[in-house]
């Protein structure tokens, strides 16, 4: 997995100290915030697309998909998957 994805996972994970009231024992728990992770991924994708918009050549959806996959070190989706315009 891409280092950037690993970094975003770390940013979305909080370590919290929890104390059991019955035993008074404290331990650490990791909590993964799915909403925060999703927001971080979307911010990262937006950043990639906005950087591309500064380039002097044409921009299209296929290029955006390629750039985002490349940024995260992922394989491109199969060619039979179409980008849907909303």
N, C-alpha and C positions, 0 to 999 in steps of 0.2 A: 504494500500500500504506500502511496505517495507520502513523503514527509509532511507536506502541507496538511493532508487529511489527518495525520496523526496529531499535528499541532492543534488543529481545530477540535479534535476529540478531547485533548487535554484542557483546552479553554472552556469546553462545555461540561467538564467534570469538576465537581466541588468535593473537597474532603472536609467532612464535618465531624467534630467530636461529639459523641453521644454518651450520656451517662445513664446507666440503668439505675432507677430510683430505689429498687429493692436491694441491690448489692452494692451500690455506690461505685461500681466499676465503670471506668471511662475507656472507650475505645474509638477508633476512627472508622468512619464509613465513607465510601465513595458514592456520590450521587451523580448520575449522568443526566443532564438536562437536554432532552430531545428538542425542545423548542429553541433553546439557545443554539444548539448545534445546527438546526435547520436555518436559523437566521444567519449564522456565520457562513454557511455554505452559500446561501443566496447573496450575501454581501460579496463574497469572493467571486462568484459568477458575474455579478454586476460589474465588479471592478475590471474583470477580464474584458467584458464587452465594451465598457466605456473606454478602456485603453485602445481597443481596436478601432473605435470610431474616430480616433485622432489620425489614423492612417489615411493617406491620400487615395487609396484604391477602394473599389466598391465593397460593400458589406452585405452579406446575406445570411440567412438562418443556418445554412449548412456550414458556413465558415464559423459562425458562433458556436455551434455544436462541437466542431473540431477543436476550436481554441479552448473551450472549457474542458473537454476530455484530455487534451494535451496538458493543460495547466495542472490537472489533478493526477496525471500519469495513468490515465485509464485508456483502455482500448476503445476504439470508436464503435458505436452501435452498428448492428447489421444494416446494410443499405436499404432493406425493405421497410425500415421504420421511417416514417415521414414526420416532419416537423409540422405541427398544427398551429396555424395563426389564430389567435384569439381576438 
